[in-house]
């Protein structure tokens, strides 16, 4: 499937991730877009949304406009590259996780990167007191909730819906192949 854009031979791909919050995000997105271009893709950053925030009345209105702008960008792209690095804790950025799910629901391919090696359960065990119950289930000691295991690097809803690449360049190359962009 190809997104509607000026050059159907260069599919547009949305660059999801917490990178937008970094002080150097313009440089980060320039590099991601360069990598996309080298693989026959057009990278689209969240900051590429054409937003009129000047007329927004309050934070809620501004937030709604940003949400709508990003959703519109995803709809206009053929796929998504998602940085699922741990963000302010042991899990990926919740906004990025939403964007992955939204793209998957639209039938768009998503390739993720930035996920630490090893299992999620091992990362939780290293960061928080846990115990294994009588049934062999790893549980958070503080509240008894199950720590999802099954050997997955992230929640199974993410690992079951998108391939995990080693890094951004590998993710972009894989998505280019999935979209038939003729990546090297």
C-alpha positions as CSV (number, residue, x, y, z in Angstrom):
1,X,0.0,0.0,0.0
2,X,1.3,3.4,-0.8
3,X,0.4,6.7,0.8
4,X,-1.0,9.5,-1.3
5,X,1.9,11.8,-2.0
6,X,3.6,13.6,-4.8
7,X,6.0,10.8,-5.6
8,X,4.5,7.4,-5.4
9,X,7.9,5.8,-5.9
10,X,9.0,7.4,-2.6
11,X,6.5,6.3,0.0
12,X,6.1,8.6,3.0
13,X,6.8,7.1,6.4
14,X,5.9,8.6,9.8
15,X,8.8,8.9,12.2
16,X,7.2,8.1,15.6
17,X,9.0,8.3,18.9
18,X,9.9,10.4,21.9
19,X,12.6,12.1,19.8
20,X,10.3,15.1,19.4
21,X,10.9,15.9,23.1
22,X,14.6,16.1,22.8
23,X,16.2,19.6,22.6
24,X,18.1,18.5,19.5
25,X,15.0,17.0,17.7
26,X,15.5,19.0,14.5
27,X,18.9,17.4,14.0
28,X,17.6,13.9,15.0
29,X,14.8,14.2,12.4
30,X,17.2,15.5,9.7
31,X,19.3,12.4,10.2
32,X,16.3,10.0,10.2
33,X,15.0,11.7,7.0
34,X,18.4,11.4,5.4
35,X,18.4,7.7,6.2
36,X,14.9,7.4,4.8
37,X,15.9,9.2,1.6
38,X,18.8,6.9,1.1
39,X,16.3,4.0,1.1
40,X,13.8,5.6,-1.3
41,X,11.5,6.8,1.4
42,X,10.3,10.3,2.5
43,X,10.5,10.6,6.2
44,X,7.8,12.7,7.9
45,X,8.4,14.0,11.5
46,X,5.6,14.8,13.9
47,X,6.8,18.4,13.7
48,X,6.0,18.4,10.0
49,X,2.3,18.7,10.8
50,X,0.9,22.0,9.6
51,X,-0.6,23.3,12.8
52,X,-2.1,26.6,13.7
53,X,-1.3,26.8,17.4
54,X,-1.5,30.6,17.6
55,X,-5.3,30.5,17.5
56,X,-5.6,27.7,20.2
57,X,-7.4,28.8,23.3
58,X,-5.7,27.0,26.2
59,X,-3.6,23.8,26.5
60,X,-6.6,21.5,25.8
61,X,-7.2,23.1,22.4
62,X,-3.5,23.1,21.6
63,X,-3.2,19.4,22.5
64,X,-6.2,18.5,20.4
65,X,-4.7,20.3,17.4
66,X,-1.3,18.5,17.9
67,X,-3.1,15.1,18.2
68,X,-5.2,15.8,15.0
69,X,-2.1,16.9,13.1
70,X,-0.2,13.8,14.0
71,X,-3.1,11.5,13.3
72,X,-3.5,13.2,9.9
73,X,0.2,12.7,9.1
74,X,0.0,9.0,10.0
75,X,-3.1,8.6,7.7
76,X,-1.1,10.2,4.9
77,X,1.9,7.9,5.2
78,X,2.4,4.4,3.9
79,X,4.1,3.1,7.1
80,X,5.7,4.0,10.4
81,X,9.1,3.8,11.9
82,X,8.8,3.8,15.7
83,X,11.4,4.5,18.3
84,X,10.2,2.3,21.2
85,X,13.2,3.1,23.5
86,X,12.4,3.2,27.2
87,X,11.1,6.7,28.0
88,X,11.0,8.0,31.6
89,X,10.9,4.4,32.9
90,X,10.8,0.8,31.7
91,X,8.2,1.3,28.9
92,X,8.1,3.1,25.6
93,X,6.5,6.6,25.2
94,X,2.8,6.1,25.5
95,X,2.1,8.5,22.6
96,X,4.4,6.5,20.4
97,X,2.7,3.3,21.4
98,X,-0.7,4.9,20.5
99,X,0.8,5.8,17.1
100,X,1.9,2.2,16.5
101,X,-1.5,0.9,17.3
102,X,-3.2,3.5,15.2
103,X,-1.1,2.7,12.2
104,X,-1.5,-1.1,12.7
105,X,-5.3,-0.5,12.9
106,X,-5.1,1.3,9.6
107,X,-3.3,-1.6,8.0
108,X,0.0,0.2,7.7
109,X,3.3,-1.6,8.3
110,X,5.3,-0.5,11.3
111,X,8.9,-1.4,12.1
112,X,10.3,-0.5,15.6
113,X,13.7,0.1,17.0
114,X,15.3,1.3,20.2
115,X,14.1,-1.7,22.3
116,X,16.7,-2.9,24.7
117,X,18.0,-6.5,24.3
118,X,16.7,-9.1,26.8
119,X,13.3,-9.6,28.1
120,X,11.0,-7.0,29.6
121,X,10.6,-9.3,32.7
122,X,14.4,-9.2,33.2
123,X,14.5,-5.4,33.0
124,X,11.6,-5.2,35.5
125,X,13.3,-7.7,37.8
126,X,16.5,-5.6,37.7
127,X,14.7,-2.4,38.5
128,X,12.0,-3.4,41.0
129,X,11.7,-5.9,43.8
130,X,9.9,-9.0,42.3
131,X,9.1,-12.5,43.4
132,X,8.1,-15.7,41.7
133,X,4.8,-17.1,43.0
134,X,4.0,-20.8,43.5
135,X,2.9,-21.1,39.9
136,X,6.2,-19.8,38.6
137,X,4.7,-16.4,37.7
138,X,6.9,-13.3,38.2
139,X,5.1,-10.7,40.3
140,X,5.8,-7.2,41.4
141,X,6.5,-7.4,45.1
142,X,4.8,-4.1,45.8
143,X,1.3,-4.9,44.5
144,X,1.4,-8.6,43.4
145,X,0.7,-7.8,39.7
146,X,2.1,-10.1,37.1
147,X,5.2,-9.0,35.3
148,X,4.5,-10.0,31.7
149,X,7.1,-12.5,30.6
150,X,6.9,-15.0,27.8
151,X,10.5,-13.9,26.9
152,X,9.3,-10.9,24.9
153,X,11.4,-7.7,24.8
154,X,8.2,-5.6,25.2
155,X,4.5,-6.2,25.9
156,X,3.3,-9.0,23.5
157,X,0.8,-6.6,21.9
158,X,3.8,-4.6,20.5
159,X,6.1,-7.6,19.7
160,X,3.2,-9.4,18.1
161,X,2.3,-6.5,15.8
162,X,5.6,-5.1,14.6
163,X,9.1,-6.4,13.9
164,X,11.9,-5.0,16.1
165,X,15.0,-3.8,14.3
166,X,18.5,-3.4,15.8
167,X,18.6,0.4,15.1
168,X,16.9,3.2,13.2
169,X,18.9,2.5,10.0
170,X,17.9,-1.2,10.0
171,X,14.3,-0.3,10.7
172,X,14.2,2.1,7.8
173,X,15.7,-0.5,5.4
174,X,13.2,-3.1,6.5
175,X,10.2,-0.8,6.1
176,X,11.5,0.3,2.7
177,X,11.6,-3.4,1.6
178,X,8.0,-3.9,3.0
179,X,6.8,-0.9,1.0
180,X,8.7,-1.9,-2.1
181,X,10.8,1.2,-2.2
182,X,13.9,-0.7,-3.4
183,X,16.1,-0.1,-0.4
184,X,19.6,-1.3,-0.7
